[in-house]
Every structure is written in structure tokens, then in C-alpha cells.
Amino acid sequence: MSLLRSLQTMLLGLVLLAPAALAKDEVEASSATNPAPAEALSAFDRFEVARITMGEPWAGQKPNEAALVNLQANLDERINPWLAEVNGAAAPEGEARVLRIEPYVAGIRYITGGKRVFAGAFAGKSRVLMKLRLVDAATGTVVAEPEFYQHAAGMAGAYSFGGADKAMLERVTSLAVDYLRANHAAAVGGPTGGE
């Protein structure tokens, strides 16, 4: 009888763990470094930033929509000083070259503070992959499309009651703005935040 009970327990464990194993999100960076843009960003005279977008299947999910609001606030806080700096320079004679920066969420799994309180580390790991399309506004040519990845471990999120998940959103926007700053004078690329 005890062998049968052991087999039932193992089978029940497999049945309970299978959905978690199958639901694994493959949100991660494709490499550890971003390639350099086609040209230094200083070749452009003005910079415009669009709002962050998020497509299917992530759009419309409450936790992801909450993360999008936080991402936008974090990006605005970090990119606006840089925009004021680079757009404040005197415009050249003739038509100014404009670089349009189009940020978008290419993948996300965000665990909210409420889920962290109730499920703790069992809620899993948060992750975000954000990309920037850098487009020459006059020609539509894509100058670069760097990606930025960050994650928050389940245990860190549990101990911080979701603070690690929110910090992940701050770190990913910092990486994006650091890329823009680093590639202004010369096209050098930069880290993705992935391993």
C-alpha cells in the first residue's frame, strides 16, 4: 500500500508542477551587448521620443499595463534631462536632421506587489525586454534597434514585497538612456543587461 501511496504523491506533484513548467516565458535578451548604431547620434540635430508601446500578447493584462505606466514614468524621468541637453544646442542652418526614438516592450512578465504579498517567491520571476527603434525621421531608415533586458528574482521580489520588481523597471530604462548617451559622440554600442 505504501508503494501505491508514493506513486500517487509523485503523480500529483508532477500534475501540479507541469503547468508552471509549460508556462515558462521566454523573455530574455538575444545577446549581452547591443551593436553600435549605423552612425553616431550626434549626426542628428533634434531628438523626438514617442511613448512606450506594448503589443500582443502582453497588452491588456493588468500587471503588464501597470508595469507600462511605471516604465513610461521611469523613462520620462531619465530621458528628459538628456533631451534638454541635446535639443538645447543651436540648430544648424538649413533643415535639421531629426532622430525619432520609438520605445516598445518586446516581452514582459511582471509580478505585482499584491501577488508578491500572497504568493511570495512562488509567483516567479519578473522580466522585461524593452527595445528602442532609432529612426531617421526624414528617410524612415532605422539607425539602430537596441534591446534592454532586466529581471527580478522571485525571492528578491518576495523579500522586498515587490520592490525588486519595480526596481527592474528603473534599471531597464536606465540602460536605454545610458545607450543613447554613450552613442551620442561615437557609435560604440552598449550592454543589453542580459547575461
C-alpha positions as YAML, in Angstrom:
chain: A
units: angstrom
residues:
- id: 1
  name: MET
  ca: [0.00, 0.00, 0.00]
- id: 2
  name: SER
  ca: [2.82, 2.41, 0.72]
- id: 3
  name: LEU
  ca: [4.26, 1.99, -2.81]
- id: 4
  name: LEU
  ca: [0.89, 2.91, -4.29]
- id: 5
  name: ARG
  ca: [0.65, 5.95, -2.00]
- id: 6
  name: SER
  ca: [4.18, 7.06, -3.05]
- id: 7
  name: LEU
  ca: [3.29, 6.77, -6.73]
- id: 8
  name: GLN
  ca: [0.10, 8.78, -6.19]
- id: 9
  name: THR
  ca: [2.05, 11.51, -4.39]
- id: 10
  name: MET
  ca: [4.66, 11.68, -7.17]
- id: 11
  name: LEU
  ca: [1.96, 11.79, -9.85]
- id: 12
  name: LEU
  ca: [0.12, 14.56, -8.00]
- id: 13
  name: GLY
  ca: [3.37, 16.52, -7.72]
- id: 14
  name: LEU
  ca: [4.02, 16.19, -11.46]
- id: 15
  name: VAL
  ca: [0.48, 17.27, -12.29]
- id: 16
  name: LEU
  ca: [0.82, 20.36, -10.09]
- id: 17
  name: LEU
  ca: [4.27, 21.30, -11.43]
- id: 18
  name: ALA
  ca: [3.54, 20.70, -15.13]
- id: 19
  name: PRO
  ca: [1.59, 23.94, -15.74]
- id: 20
  name: ALA
  ca: [4.39, 26.00, -14.17]
- id: 21
  name: ALA
  ca: [6.98, 24.30, -16.36]
- id: 22
  name: LEU
  ca: [4.92, 24.74, -19.52]
- id: 23
  name: ALA
  ca: [4.10, 28.38, -18.79]
- id: 24
  name: LYS
  ca: [7.74, 29.47, -18.78]
- id: 25
  name: ASP
  ca: [8.05, 32.82, -20.55]
- id: 26
  name: GLU
  ca: [10.98, 33.14, -22.90]
- id: 27
  name: VAL
  ca: [11.58, 36.83, -22.29]
- id: 28
  name: GLU
  ca: [15.32, 37.43, -22.46]
- id: 29
  name: ALA
  ca: [17.96, 39.39, -24.34]
- id: 30
  name: SER
  ca: [19.35, 37.86, -27.53]
- id: 31
  name: SER
  ca: [22.94, 38.76, -26.52]
- id: 32
  name: ALA
  ca: [24.93, 40.54, -23.81]
- id: 33
  name: THR
  ca: [25.79, 43.56, -25.97]
- id: 34
  name: ASN
  ca: [23.95, 45.81, -28.39]
- id: 35
  name: PRO
  ca: [25.60, 46.60, -31.70]
- id: 36
  name: ALA
  ca: [26.62, 50.17, -32.47]
- id: 37
  name: PRO
  ca: [24.14, 52.34, -34.38]
- id: 38
  name: ALA
  ca: [24.78, 52.95, -38.09]
- id: 39
  name: GLU
  ca: [26.13, 56.39, -37.19]
- id: 40
  name: ALA
  ca: [26.84, 58.46, -34.10]
- id: 41
  name: LEU
  ca: [23.70, 60.06, -32.73]
- id: 42
  name: SER
  ca: [25.41, 63.48, -32.80]
- id: 43
  name: ALA
  ca: [24.83, 63.39, -36.60]
- id: 44
  name: PHE
  ca: [21.23, 64.34, -35.75]
- id: 45
  name: ASP
  ca: [20.21, 67.83, -34.70]
- id: 46
  name: ARG
  ca: [16.97, 67.08, -32.86]
- id: 47
  name: PHE
  ca: [15.56, 64.10, -30.99]
- id: 48
  name: GLU
  ca: [11.91, 63.13, -30.51]
- id: 49
  name: VAL
  ca: [10.71, 60.37, -28.20]
- id: 50
  name: ALA
  ca: [7.43, 58.51, -28.70]
- id: 51
  name: ARG
  ca: [5.52, 56.96, -25.82]
- id: 52
  name: ILE
  ca: [6.33, 53.34, -24.98]
- id: 53
  name: THR
  ca: [4.08, 50.86, -26.76]
- id: 54
  name: MET
  ca: [3.29, 47.25, -25.94]
- id: 55
  name: GLY
  ca: [1.72, 44.73, -28.31]
- id: 56
  name: GLU
  ca: [0.08, 41.35, -28.03]
- id: 57
  name: PRO
  ca: [0.13, 39.11, -26.08]
- id: 58
  name: TRP
  ca: [1.30, 41.39, -23.26]
- id: 59
  name: ALA
  ca: [-1.06, 44.34, -23.82]
- id: 60
  name: GLY
  ca: [-4.35, 44.25, -21.93]
- id: 61
  name: GLN
  ca: [-3.05, 42.24, -18.98]
- id: 62
  name: LYS
  ca: [-3.48, 44.25, -15.77]
- id: 63
  name: PRO
  ca: [0.00, 43.61, -14.31]
- id: 64
  name: ASN
  ca: [1.69, 44.43, -17.62]
- id: 65
  name: GLU
  ca: [-0.36, 47.60, -18.09]
- id: 66
  name: ALA
  ca: [0.66, 48.71, -14.57]
- id: 67
  name: ALA
  ca: [4.29, 47.99, -15.47]
- id: 68
  name: LEU
  ca: [3.91, 50.03, -18.68]
- id: 69
  name: VAL
  ca: [2.78, 53.07, -16.68]
- id: 70
  name: ASN
  ca: [5.81, 52.71, -14.39]
- id: 71
  name: LEU
  ca: [8.14, 52.16, -17.36]
- id: 72
  name: GLN
  ca: [6.91, 55.35, -19.01]
- id: 73
  name: ALA
  ca: [7.36, 57.38, -15.82]
- id: 74
  name: ASN
  ca: [10.87, 55.97, -15.32]
- id: 75
  name: LEU
  ca: [11.83, 56.65, -18.94]
- id: 76
  name: ASP
  ca: [10.49, 60.21, -18.81]
- id: 77
  name: GLU
  ca: [12.44, 60.88, -15.60]
- id: 78
  name: ARG
  ca: [15.70, 59.64, -17.13]
- id: 79
  name: ILE
  ca: [15.44, 60.73, -20.77]
- id: 80
  name: ASN
  ca: [14.09, 64.27, -20.36]
- id: 81
  name: PRO
  ca: [17.36, 65.72, -18.96]
- id: 82
  name: TRP
  ca: [19.26, 64.16, -21.87]
- id: 83
  name: LEU
  ca: [16.72, 65.51, -24.38]
- id: 84
  name: ALA
  ca: [17.01, 69.01, -22.90]
- id: 85
  name: GLU
  ca: [20.80, 68.77, -23.22]
- id: 86
  name: VAL
  ca: [20.95, 67.55, -26.83]
- id: 87
  name: ASN
  ca: [17.96, 69.52, -28.15]
- id: 88
  name: GLY
  ca: [19.18, 72.70, -26.44]
- id: 89
  name: ALA
  ca: [22.15, 73.08, -28.80]
- id: 90
  name: ALA
  ca: [21.90, 75.68, -31.54]
- id: 91
  name: ALA
  ca: [20.22, 74.33, -34.66]
- id: 92
  name: PRO
  ca: [22.30, 74.35, -37.85]
- id: 93
  name: GLU
  ca: [21.35, 76.34, -40.91]
- id: 94
  name: GLY
  ca: [19.01, 74.52, -43.24]
- id: 95
  name: GLU
  ca: [16.81, 71.59, -42.43]
- id: 96
  name: ALA
  ca: [17.59, 69.88, -39.12]
- id: 97
  name: ARG
  ca: [18.03, 66.09, -39.06]
- id: 98
  name: VAL
  ca: [15.57, 64.53, -36.61]
- id: 99
  name: LEU
  ca: [16.00, 61.16, -34.88]
- id: 100
  name: ARG
  ca: [12.75, 59.60, -33.73]
- id: 101
  name: ILE
  ca: [13.13, 57.27, -30.73]
- id: 102
  name: GLU
  ca: [10.34, 54.67, -30.60]
- id: 103
  name: PRO
  ca: [10.47, 52.56, -27.39]
- id: 104
  name: TYR
  ca: [8.40, 49.39, -27.17]
- id: 105
  name: VAL
  ca: [8.01, 46.42, -24.87]
- id: 106
  name: ALA
  ca: [9.14, 43.30, -26.74]
- id: 107
  name: GLY
  ca: [8.35, 40.96, -23.84]
- id: 108
  name: ILE
  ca: [7.28, 41.22, -20.22]
- id: 109
  name: ARG
  ca: [6.22, 39.17, -17.23]
- id: 110
  name: TYR
  ca: [5.52, 41.48, -14.32]
- id: 111
  name: ILE
  ca: [4.57, 40.33, -10.82]
- id: 112
  name: THR
  ca: [2.64, 42.99, -8.92]
- id: 113
  name: GLY
  ca: [3.11, 43.79, -5.24]
- id: 114
  name: GLY
  ca: [-0.24, 42.16, -4.42]
- id: 115
  name: LYS
  ca: [0.83, 38.85, -5.96]
- id: 116
  name: ARG
  ca: [4.13, 39.10, -4.10]
- id: 117
  name: VAL
  ca: [2.33, 39.52, -0.77]
- id: 118
  name: PHE
  ca: [0.10, 36.49, -1.35]
- id: 119
  name: ALA
  ca: [2.38, 34.15, -3.32]
- id: 120
  name: GLY
  ca: [5.87, 35.45, -2.49]
- id: 121
  name: ALA
  ca: [8.64, 33.74, -4.43]
- id: 122
  name: PHE
  ca: [6.16, 31.17, -5.76]
- id: 123
  name: ALA
  ca: [4.78, 33.86, -8.07]
- id: 124
  name: GLY
  ca: [8.02, 33.52, -10.05]
- id: 125
  name: LYS
  ca: [10.48, 35.88, -11.64]
- id: 126
  name: SER
  ca: [9.58, 39.21, -13.27]
- id: 127
  name: ARG
  ca: [11.27, 40.07, -16.57]
- id: 128
  name: VAL
  ca: [11.15, 42.83, -19.13]
- id: 129
  name: LEU
  ca: [12.64, 43.25, -22.60]
- id: 130
  name: MET
  ca: [12.39, 46.78, -23.98]
- id: 131
  name: LYS
  ca: [13.63, 47.85, -27.41]
- id: 132
  name: LEU
  ca: [14.27, 51.26, -28.93]
- id: 133
  name: ARG
  ca: [13.80, 51.84, -32.65]
- id: 134
  name: LEU
  ca: [16.01, 54.77, -33.61]
- id: 135
  name: VAL
  ca: [14.61, 56.09, -36.91]
- id: 136
  name: ASP
  ca: [15.77, 58.90, -39.17]
- id: 137
  name: ALA
  ca: [12.52, 60.89, -39.37]
- id: 138
  name: ALA
  ca: [13.21, 62.20, -42.89]
- id: 139
  name: THR
  ca: [14.05, 58.90, -44.58]
- id: 140
  name: GLY
  ca: [12.49, 56.27, -42.30]
- id: 141
  name: THR
  ca: [15.84, 54.48, -42.10]
- id: 142
  name: VAL
  ca: [16.35, 52.50, -38.89]
- id: 143
  name: VAL
  ca: [19.66, 53.70, -37.44]
- id: 144
  name: ALA
  ca: [19.65, 51.16, -34.59]
- id: 145
  name: GLU
  ca: [17.30, 48.89, -32.65]
- id: 146
  name: PRO
  ca: [18.98, 48.12, -29.32]
- id: 147
  name: GLU
  ca: [17.32, 45.92, -26.71]
- id: 148
  name: PHE
  ca: [17.45, 46.10, -22.93]
- id: 149
  name: TYR
  ca: [16.65, 43.28, -20.53]
- id: 150
  name: GLN
  ca: [16.27, 43.11, -16.76]
- id: 151
  name: HIS
  ca: [14.72, 40.65, -14.34]
- id: 152
  name: ALA
  ca: [13.80, 40.41, -10.68]
- id: 153
  name: ALA
  ca: [14.25, 37.07, -8.93]
- id: 154
  name: GLY
  ca: [11.25, 35.60, -7.15]
- id: 155
  name: MET
  ca: [12.96, 35.53, -3.73]
- id: 156
  name: ALA
  ca: [14.17, 39.15, -4.08]
- id: 157
  name: GLY
  ca: [10.66, 40.21, -5.02]
- id: 158
  name: ALA
  ca: [9.22, 38.33, -2.05]
- id: 159
  name: TYR
  ca: [11.61, 39.84, 0.48]
- id: 160
  name: SER
  ca: [11.04, 43.36, -0.87]
- id: 161
  name: PHE
  ca: [7.23, 42.93, -1.27]
- id: 162
  name: GLY
  ca: [7.54, 43.82, -4.96]
- id: 163
  name: GLY
  ca: [10.26, 46.46, -4.61]
- id: 164
  name: ALA
  ca: [12.69, 44.37, -6.68]
- id: 165
  name: ASP
  ca: [10.09, 44.12, -9.46]
- id: 166
  name: LYS
  ca: [9.70, 47.91, -9.55]
- id: 167
  name: ALA
  ca: [13.48, 48.41, -9.44]
- id: 168
  name: MET
  ca: [13.76, 46.16, -12.51]
- id: 169
  name: LEU
  ca: [11.70, 48.73, -14.47]
- id: 170
  name: GLU
  ca: [14.01, 51.54, -13.32]
- id: 171
  name: ARG
  ca: [17.12, 49.59, -14.32]
- id: 172
  name: VAL
  ca: [15.88, 48.79, -17.83]
- id: 173
  name: THR
  ca: [15.10, 52.45, -18.59]
- id: 174
  name: SER
  ca: [18.48, 53.49, -17.19]
- id: 175
  name: LEU
  ca: [20.18, 51.05, -19.59]
- id: 176
  name: ALA
  ca: [18.26, 52.57, -22.52]
- id: 177
  name: VAL
  ca: [19.22, 56.16, -21.69]
- id: 178
  name: ASP
  ca: [22.82, 55.11, -21.00]
- id: 179
  name: TYR
  ca: [22.93, 53.63, -24.53]
- id: 180
  name: LEU
  ca: [21.73, 56.93, -26.03]
- id: 181
  name: ARG
  ca: [24.31, 58.92, -24.04]
- id: 182
  name: ALA
  ca: [27.17, 56.53, -24.89]
- id: 183
  name: ASN
  ca: [26.38, 56.57, -28.62]
- id: 184
  name: HIS
  ca: [25.98, 60.32, -28.99]
- id: 185
  name: ALA
  ca: [29.60, 61.27, -29.66]
- id: 186
  name: ALA
  ca: [30.61, 57.99, -31.33]
- id: 187
  name: ALA
  ca: [28.77, 54.82, -32.35]
- id: 188
  name: VAL
  ca: [30.02, 52.29, -29.79]
- id: 189
  name: GLY
  ca: [27.05, 50.06, -28.87]
- id: 190
  name: GLY
  ca: [26.44, 49.08, -25.26]
- id: 191
  name: PRO
  ca: [25.18, 46.43, -22.86]
- id: 192
  name: THR
  ca: [21.74, 44.85, -23.10]
- id: 193
  name: GLY
  ca: [21.59, 43.90, -19.43]
- id: 194
  name: GLY
  ca: [21.35, 40.24, -20.44]
- id: 195
  name: GLU
  ca: [23.88, 37.62, -19.42]
...
